Amino acid sequence: MARVVPNPLRLHRSPPPTLTVSHYARATTKRRRFNVIACQTKPSPGPTETSSAPTENKVAGVGPGTTPSSGSAFPEFPNKDVNRRIAAASVLAAVGLFVSSRLDFGVSLKDLSASALPYEQALSNGKPTVVEFYADWCEVCRELAPDVYKVEQQYKDRVNFVMLNVDNTKWEQELDEFGVEGIPHFSFLDKDGNEEGNVVGRLPKQYFLENVDALARGETMVPHARVVGQYSSAESRKVHQVVDPRSHG
């Protein structure tokens, strides 16, 4: 049989703590708060987050009803009126370029021949003269026609421009006199009808322009007196009889 030993030291045993209702409520509340925070997967925005949203929109400058300013990070696009003006200017420039090119390349040998001065008149009016021997079938002649036309329009008041068709038998004597073997053949004559130089075949426009300018200024020599480029042979000419004795074509 077990023996009960008395407490000789008379130590007092503390009774176990008693949990009151307030302690239990506090502990429960703490646990509940901890559990709620731990289980929140999509926390709702707090007062601080809600108030900061409008501030971000104001800084970015892209909120509802706002227009990006010129100093913002976003580009400022032109309005429709500016776009229309740019489009209209582009169309006008394109049309002008097209018309200009058509005017340049639309000049034909027939046009040059029609505006040319008769050979006899050119030799008697006291002006220097440019004589071009050509043919309608000559490709190089057709190619150079726009450049010849431009120079002619620039100097026609001071220099005569004459066109002689090598297919016309009327100019047999002139073909021999100027030694025409290839076309186009340009002879540059002073005001007395003396030849100062000649250029045959395809040549840079600058050569032709400088020679004509020298004639207009009364120079005794042209800078390009003997130049030969790609040309069409005069032996390929298609001879025909003269219909009008006064014709230079």
C-alpha positions in Angstrom: 0.0 0.0 0.0 1.4 3.4 -1.0 2.4 5.8 1.7 1.5 9.4 1.6 4.4 11.5 2.5 3.5 14.7 4.2 4.8 18.1 3.0 7.4 18.8 5.6 8.6 22.0 4.0 5.1 23.3 3.7 5.6 24.4 0.1 2.5 25.9 -1.3 1.4 24.6 -4.7 0.1 27.2 -7.0 -3.3 26.3 -8.3 -3.5 26.0 -12.1 -4.2 29.3 -13.9 -7.8 29.9 -14.7 -8.7 31.4 -18.1 -11.2 34.0 -17.9 -13.6 35.0 -20.7 -11.5 38.1 -21.6 -8.3 36.1 -22.0 -10.1 33.6 -24.3 -11.6 36.3 -26.4 -8.2 38.0 -26.8 -6.5 34.8 -27.8 -9.3 33.9 -30.2 -9.2 37.3 -31.7 -5.4 37.1 -32.3 -5.7 33.7 -33.9 -8.6 34.9 -36.1 -6.6 38.0 -37.2 -3.6 35.8 -38.0 -5.7 33.3 -39.8 -7.5 35.9 -41.9 -4.2 37.6 -42.9 -2.6 34.3 -43.8 -5.6 33.2 -46.0 -6.0 36.4 -48.0 -5.0 35.6 -51.6 -6.4 38.7 -53.2 -6.2 41.5 -50.7 -8.6 44.3 -51.2 -7.0 47.7 -51.7 -6.6 49.7 -48.6 -7.2 53.4 -48.1 -3.6 54.2 -49.0 -3.7 52.2 -52.3 -7.0 53.7 -53.3 -5.9 57.2 -52.8 -2.6 56.7 -54.7 -4.2 55.6 -58.0 -5.4 59.1 -59.0 -2.0 60.4 -58.2 -0.4 58.0 -60.6 -2.8 59.0 -63.4 -2.1 62.7 -62.7 1.7 62.1 -63.0 1.4 60.1 -66.2 -1.0 62.5 -67.7 -3.2 59.9 -69.3 -6.2 59.9 -67.1 -9.7 60.3 -68.5 -10.4 63.6 -70.2 -6.7 64.5 -70.2 -4.6 65.5 -73.3 -0.9 64.7 -73.6 1.1 67.9 -73.4 4.1 68.7 -75.6 6.4 68.0 -72.7 5.0 64.6 -71.9 6.6 61.3 -72.9 4.0 60.6 -75.5 4.3 62.2 -79.1 1.9 64.8 -80.1 0.3 63.9 -83.5 -0.7 66.6 -86.1 -4.3 67.2 -86.6 -6.3 66.3 -89.8 -6.0 69.8 -91.2 -2.2 69.6 -91.3 -2.3 66.2 -92.9 -4.6 67.4 -95.6 -2.2 70.3 -96.4 0.8 68.0 -96.6 -1.1 65.6 -98.9 -2.2 68.5 -101.2 1.3 69.8 -101.4 2.7 66.3 -102.3 0.1 65.9 -105.0 0.9 69.4 -106.5 4.7 68.6 -106.5 4.1 65.3 -108.2 1.9 66.9 -110.9 4.5 69.6 -111.4 7.3 67.1 -111.8 5.2 65.0 -114.3 4.3 68.0 -116.4 7.9 69.3 -116.4 9.2 65.9 -117.6 6.6 65.7 -120.3 7.5 69.1 -121.6 11.2 68.2 -121.7 10.8 64.8 -123.3 7.9 65.8 -125.5 10.1 67.9 -127.8 10.6 66.2 -131.2 12.8 66.8 -134.2 9.7 68.0 -136.0 9.2 70.7 -133.4 12.8 71.8 -133.7 12.6 71.9 -137.5 9.4 73.9 -137.4 10.9 76.6 -135.1 14.3 76.7 -136.9 15.3 79.6 -139.1 15.8 79.1 -142.9 19.4 78.6 -143.8 19.7 81.5 -146.2 18.1 84.0 -143.8 20.5 82.9 -141.0 23.5 83.6 -143.2 22.3 87.1 -143.9 21.1 88.6 -140.6 24.5 89.3 -139.1 24.2 86.8 -136.2 26.2 83.7 -135.4 24.6 80.4 -136.4 24.3 76.8 -135.2 23.5 74.4 -138.1 22.3 70.9 -137.1 22.4 68.2 -139.8 19.8 65.5 -138.7 17.4 62.9 -139.9 14.0 61.7 -138.6 15.3 58.1 -138.2 18.4 59.1 -136.2 18.0 57.9 -132.7 20.8 60.1 -131.3 19.2 63.1 -132.9 15.9 62.4 -131.2 17.7 61.8 -127.9 19.4 65.2 -128.0 16.4 67.1 -129.1 15.2 68.2 -125.6 18.7 69.5 -124.7 19.0 71.4 -128.0 15.6 72.9 -127.5 16.5 74.2 -124.0 19.7 75.9 -125.3 17.8 77.3 -128.2 15.2 78.9 -126.0 17.9 80.5 -123.9 19.9 82.0 -126.9 17.5 82.3 -129.7 17.6 86.1 -129.6 21.4 86.2 -130.1 22.1 83.1 -132.1 20.4 81.5 -135.2 19.4 77.9 -135.0 19.1 76.0 -138.4 18.0 72.4 -139.0 19.0 70.7 -142.2 17.6 67.3 -143.0 20.3 65.1 -144.6 17.5 63.1 -146.5 16.7 66.2 -148.4 18.6 66.4 -151.7 18.6 70.2 -151.5 21.5 70.1 -149.0 23.9 68.0 -151.0 26.3 70.9 -151.4 26.2 71.7 -147.7 26.8 68.1 -146.8 30.0 68.2 -148.8 31.0 71.7 -147.7 30.8 70.8 -144.0 32.1 67.3 -144.4 29.0 65.6 -142.8 29.7 61.9 -142.4 27.7 61.2 -139.2 24.6 62.8 -137.6 23.7 64.7 -135.6 26.4 67.1 -136.9 26.5 70.5 -135.3 28.4 73.3 -137.1 29.1 76.5 -135.2 29.4 79.6 -137.5 30.4 83.1 -136.6 28.4 86.1 -137.8 30.1 86.1 -141.2 29.3 82.4 -141.8 32.7 81.0 -141.1 32.8 77.7 -139.3 34.6 77.9 -135.9 34.1 74.2 -135.0 31.8 71.2 -135.1 30.6 68.5 -132.9 29.3 65.1 -134.1 27.2 62.6 -132.3 26.1 62.2 -128.7 27.7 64.8 -126.5 27.1 66.2 -123.0 24.7 69.1 -122.9 27.4 71.3 -121.4 29.6 71.0 -124.5 26.8 72.3 -126.7 25.8 75.0 -124.2 29.4 76.3 -123.9 29.9 76.4 -127.7 26.6 78.4 -128.2 27.5 80.7 -125.3 30.9 81.5 -127.0 29.1 82.3 -130.2 26.7 84.6 -128.4 29.6 86.5 -126.7 31.4 86.9 -130.1 34.3 84.7 -129.3 36.6 83.9 -132.2 36.8 80.2 -131.1 34.5 77.8 -129.5 35.8 75.7 -126.5 34.8 72.4 -128.1 35.9 72.7 -131.7 36.3 69.0 -132.7 34.4 66.5 -130.6 33.1 63.2 -132.0 30.7 61.0 -130.0 28.4 58.1 -130.8 26.5 59.0 -134.1 24.4 57.6 -136.9 26.1 57.2 -140.3 25.0 59.6 -142.9 25.3 56.8 -145.5 22.0 55.4 -144.1 20.1 58.4 -145.2 16.9 58.1 -147.2 17.2 60.6 -150.0 14.0 62.2 -151.2 13.3 65.0 -153.6 12.6 68.5 -152.4 8.9 69.4 -152.5 9.3 73.1 -151.4 12.6 74.7 -152.6 12.4 77.0 -149.6 12.1 74.1 -147.2 15.1 73.5 -144.8 13.7 70.1 -143.7 
